[in-house]
Amino acid sequence: MLSRSVSGVFPDAAVTWTQLHGVRDELIMKRQYQPSKIRRKRQHGFLSRNASKSGRAILRNRRRVGRKRLTPV
């Protein structure tokens, strides 16, 4: 059985994935979810739900089901 040391495969232990695969850092796409409390409040908060007809329908349905929290935020 052939055994290789990790240092033989990766000579520099601090090599990043991008360096290993020859991809420049600025070309890599970011992950989709970039959390922000303010954006979450504005999109999913009670006031934004109450501001539209469909949002009020969501609140009405959640009240009807008996949810403890009407909005996730």
Protein Blocks (a to p, Z undefined) as FASTA:
>chain_A
ZZddfklmmmblkbcfklmnopafklpccdfblcdfklmmmmmmmklmmmpmklmmmmmm
mmmnopablbfZZ
